[in-house]
Amino acid sequence: MTRIGQEVSERLDIVPAEFFVHRHIYGKWACRCCQVLRQAPSVAEVIEGGIAASGFVAHTLISRFVDHMPYYRQTTINARSGVHTALHAGVHHRPGRRGAAAAARGAQALHPQLCGAARR
């Protein structure tokens, strides 16, 4: 047989949001003669003391402020995937404060570069 052409069929599909856990294992070492304990430094957290990784925080904030999806709706969507999040009305003030704090830190970090550029 000789090929004379082809038919192409395309279908749009979606993979629902997949939640996964990053597990970081930090070894501890002890010196018996010095009585000193050493441990590898941990990865910096987006929210101190929290378990949310940067991707989850970004997804939550984009859903809230870009897609205009309230936290209570995000909670039910996450629960369908088996992840029970504690997004509630008391959380609504945190993104603004965190954003303002991050902007202030960014301005402080850029201050020497901006002042140095202005003096040249």
ABEGO torsion letter per residue (X at the ends): XBBAEBBBBBBBBBBBBBBBBBBBBBBBBBBAAAGBBBBBBBBBBABBGBABBAAAAAAAAAAAAAAGBBAAAAAAAAAAAGBBBBBBAAAAAAAAAAAAAAAAAAAAAAAAAAAAAAAX
